[in-house]
C-alpha cells in the first residue's frame, strides 16, 4: 500500500488480526447521556490536559490509586452505572479508568504501548462520541468502531489516533491486567501467535524510533 510508513508496512501480509470488537454492546444514547453527566460534574480545573497543545481538557479519571496501589472509585464514576454494570458483568477489574477526550483537529501521533491481549496488560476502549472521519491506525490498518462497542487492539504495535474533524472524540479507556475473562470477550485471533506479535512490535518500534532520531 502506497503512503505507508516503514513501521506500518511490517503488518502487511502478516495475517494477524490487529483489532476487534468484543461481544459487548451498550446503548449509545444512554452511554452518551451518562458520560455527559460525568463531564458536567467535574470542574474544568480538575480535568487533565495531557497531550493537548491547545490546553483544553483531555481526560477525567474515574479511578485513582491509593497508597497500597489499589484502585479507588472517584465520585464521577457514580454517574455511569451502564459502565459499572459492564465491568461487573464482564468480570473486568480495571486499575485505570478514564473518560478521554480528543479535541477537534488534534492527533495522538505515532506511539506504542505495552498493551495487548497477548501481553499482561490491555487497554479496552468504549467509544462514546466518534466523528465520522476520526480513526485509529494500527500497523497498516485504519479502524474505527461505533459508540457503545467495546473494542481493543494490539497497541504494542505503533499506532496513531487521528481526529482531523471539527468535532470532539470521546472514548472511555479501561486499563486492566489481561485475564481469561477479558480474552473471552474477543475473538481468539486477536491474541493468537504471541511470539510473532512480539517480534513484529519490536521491529515496528525500532523503525519508528529510527525515524524519530532522523528528525532530531
Number of C-alpha atoms within 10 A of each C-alpha: 8 5 7 12 15 15 25 21 17 18 21 12 8 12 8 16 16 23 22 19 21 17 12 14 15 16 12 16 13 15 21 18 13 21 25 15 16 19 16 11 12 13 8 12 8 11 16 17 16 11 16 16 8 9 11 16 19 19 23 23 20 22 19 16 12 9 7 6 9 12 17 13 16 13 13 20 21 15 17 19 14 15 18 14 11 15 14 10 9 14 13 18 17 19 17 18 24 19 23 20 21 24 21 16 13 19 18 14 13 16 15 18 16 14 22 25 26 20 16 12 15 26 23 23 21 25 24 28 21 19 17 12 12 22 20 18 19 24 25 20 17 15 15 19 19 17 20 22 19 24 22 24 24 28 22 24 31 26 25 18 20 21 22 16 15 12 17 18 23 23 22 24 22 22 19 19 17 20 15 9 11 18 16 12 15 20 15 14 13 21 20 14 12 14 10 12 22 15 12 20 24 16 16 25 20 14 18 20 12 11 14 10 9 8 6 5
